[in-house]
Amino acid sequence: MTSPNSRVLERYKSAVTTATSVLGAAMLLRRVLADVLPGTALGALLLLPPASSRRHAVLIEEFDGALYNRVFMAAKAYVSTLLAAAPSVPLMKASLPRGAGADHVLLAMRPGTAVVDVFDGAKVTWRLSRKHDGGGGRRRTTEDAREVFKLSFDAEHKDMVLGSYLPAVMARVEAMSQEQRQTKLYSNEWGKWRTVRLRNASTFATVAMDAALRQAVVDDLDRFLTRKEYYRQTGRAWKRGYLIHGPPGTGKSSLVAAISNNLHFDVYDLDVGGVRSNTELRKLLIRMKNRSILLVEDVDCAVATAPRREAKGSSDGGIPASKNHKVTLSGLLNMVDGLWSSSGHERILIFTTNHKDRLDPALLRPGRMDMHVHMGYCAFVAFRELAAKYHGIQDHPLFPEIEALLREVDVAPAEVAERLLMTDDADAAVETAAKLLRGRKAGGGEDGGYIKQKLHVGPRRPRRAPAPSSRRGVVGAARWAVPDEGIGGSSRRGQGRGSGTGRRGRGEVRGRGRR
Ligand SMILES: Nc1ncnc2c1ncn2[C@@H]1O[C@H](COP(=O)(O)OP(=O)(O)OP(=O)(O)O)[C@@H](O)[C@H]1O
């Protein structure tokens, strides 16, 4: 006699066996049909839409748990660019994200609408909808609603969408946000980075300098940025060091701002005199963001450089050379190498100096600073660039005289820029600049001086003034910061008397080592 329990078990077994054989038969039938019928006919037979009309979709929700979904945010920014170009979306929403410039209005779809994008010949559709949270019987409000993007595409494009399209969307949005973000300038105070917006609007186009030198710097940066794999494979820190040197007022700080604005890299202007210990320096370096520039201005005054001044037996090369220098150059460079080698992101180190000859030879030896950029006195080419930029003139009857004078006298571009900006009248401006040069040739000093504008904004501790020099006429090195409006911007007279002892030069570039 069989028990009720064993009867149930028998029925269950027989049901499973039947289901398995039906499934097996169906699979067999499908395989047989697939061999004899084309894909579309098979789909029709199995009541599926043809492969070409089968749609797949990716749902991208606004929130990922409690957090904003970054893919959704990227999709929103990307769809905004599609909407700007789409002829068929009649109604959109517009908003201006906080901190964005007036030219960065964000367009958004209204829920229920869609926009089509084409990638590698394939059409994909972005549709926005609203999804209500399960409100447990509560009345639904618009606040409960979350937005969802449905990205749909033909089944055959699934690999392309997931493998190429979505990554391209993310990369495009990343590039857009890099372009739109305002570069920041950080300066250290009491062991912390203080941030201000970088107000120096210099670009490679506004810094008057030797054209070949400018191109060499641009090319060098470009090559550096594309060589991630090289640095990874060789286990080297993905960093590039530039030593920018030249007399005061020749555009060293402006070139730093141009590099920063061009790459959208923030600048960390390290006041080494304000760093109290190597531990503090390490913390500051660790707190720097990726894709940034570490700047040490006037490096000859800022850090103890000469090895003979460093204490022997220092474990990290970081023993102060004097009470004024808590950090040494070798300590700084070693720390930078050590910390940046594991970051995997591109970083730039820039030292500026008015006195390359005063630098420790160790800094100048190959491998330390990759490229030496000499910003020289104003050559006629640079003069013409400034005159064209400020007054829109390509030629002037005084140009031949000015060209001849510039071959004979040393004058910083900053001085010329200041003269050219004294008036809106082009003729008067050129005459004022010519007067400066004539006076300089005659040995007169009345016209000397330029208004110093540093990168940093707001007061900072005064640095040691450079040693006085016999060359007269250039007022520089103000250590109290003033806002820099960039070329053509307003200016205020800085404090302090600097020097103009740099050798006469029209620009030099020296690349070192592989990047
Ligand atoms: N090469 C240049 N092209 C255009 N403008 C320049 C150039 N050099 C200097 N200027 C103008 O002079 C101002 C001061 O220049 P900048 O601070 O870049 O010179 P610097 O070489 O860094 O001087 P310092 O050695 O005294 O720090 C700039 O704000 C800019 O307006």
The ligand as an SDF file (V2000), in Angstrom:
LIG
                    3D

 31 33  0  0  0  0  0  0  0  0999 V2000
   55.1210   87.7150  -22.8660 N   0  0  0  0  0  0  0  0  0  0  0  0
   54.0660   88.4360  -22.4870 C   0  0  0  0  0  0  0  0  0  0  0  0
   52.9820   88.5090  -23.2700 N   0  0  0  0  0  0  0  0  0  0  0  0
   51.9280   89.2120  -22.9160 C   0  0  0  0  0  0  0  0  0  0  0  0
   51.8370   89.9130  -21.7680 N   0  0  0  0  0  0  0  0  0  0  0  0
   52.8770   89.8690  -20.9410 C   0  0  0  0  0  0  0  0  0  0  0  0
   54.0440   89.1220  -21.2530 C   0  0  0  0  0  0  0  0  0  0  0  0
   54.9190   89.2640  -20.2680 N   0  0  0  0  0  0  0  0  0  0  0  0
   54.3280   90.0310  -19.3590 C   0  0  0  0  0  0  0  0  0  0  0  0
   53.0980   90.3960  -19.7480 N   0  0  0  0  0  0  0  0  0  0  0  0
   52.1630   91.2580  -19.0180 C   0  0  0  0  0  0  0  0  0  0  0  0
   52.8240   91.6730  -17.8270 O   0  0  0  0  0  0  0  0  0  0  0  0
   52.1900   91.1730  -16.6560 C   0  0  0  0  0  0  0  0  0  0  0  0
   53.2550   90.5520  -15.7610 C   0  0  0  0  0  0  0  0  0  0  0  0
   53.7650   89.3980  -16.4090 O   0  0  0  0  0  0  0  0  0  0  0  0
   54.1350   88.0640  -15.6510 P   0  0  0  0  0  0  0  0  0  0  0  0
   53.7340   88.1270  -14.2080 O   0  0  0  0  0  0  0  0  0  0  0  0
   53.6280   86.9220  -16.4310 O   0  0  0  0  0  0  0  0  0  0  0  0
   55.7080   88.1200  -15.7490 O   0  0  0  0  0  0  0  0  0  0  0  0
   56.7630   87.2660  -14.9590 P   0  0  0  0  0  0  0  0  0  0  0  0
   57.8230   86.9300  -15.9250 O   0  0  0  0  0  0  0  0  0  0  0  0
   56.1050   86.1340  -14.2680 O   0  0  0  0  0  0  0  0  0  0  0  0
   57.2840   88.3050  -13.8920 O   0  0  0  0  0  0  0  0  0  0  0  0
   58.0650   88.0360  -12.4990 P   0  0  0  0  0  0  0  0  0  0  0  0
   59.3580   87.3960  -12.8220 O   0  0  0  0  0  0  0  0  0  0  0  0
   58.2480   89.3880  -11.9460 O   0  0  0  0  0  0  0  0  0  0  0  0
   57.1860   87.1560  -11.6840 O   0  0  0  0  0  0  0  0  0  0  0  0
   51.1970   90.1620  -17.1240 C   0  0  0  0  0  0  0  0  0  0  0  0
   50.0080   90.2050  -16.3780 O   0  0  0  0  0  0  0  0  0  0  0  0
   50.9270   90.5260  -18.5650 C   0  0  0  0  0  0  0  0  0  0  0  0
   49.8400   91.4330  -18.6280 O   0  0  0  0  0  0  0  0  0  0  0  0
  1  2  1  0
  2  3  1  0
  2  7  2  0
  3  4  2  0
  4  5  1  0
  5  6  2  0
  6  7  1  0
  6 10  1  0
  7  8  1  0
  8  9  2  0
  9 10  1  0
 10 11  1  0
 11 12  1  0
 11 30  1  0
 12 13  1  0
 13 14  1  0
 13 28  1  0
 14 15  1  0
 15 16  1  0
 16 17  2  0
 16 18  1  0
 16 19  1  0
 19 20  1  0
 20 21  2  0
 20 22  1  0
 20 23  1  0
 23 24  1  0
 24 25  2  0
 24 26  1  0
 24 27  1  0
 28 29  1  0
 28 30  1  0
 30 31  1  0
M  END
$$$$
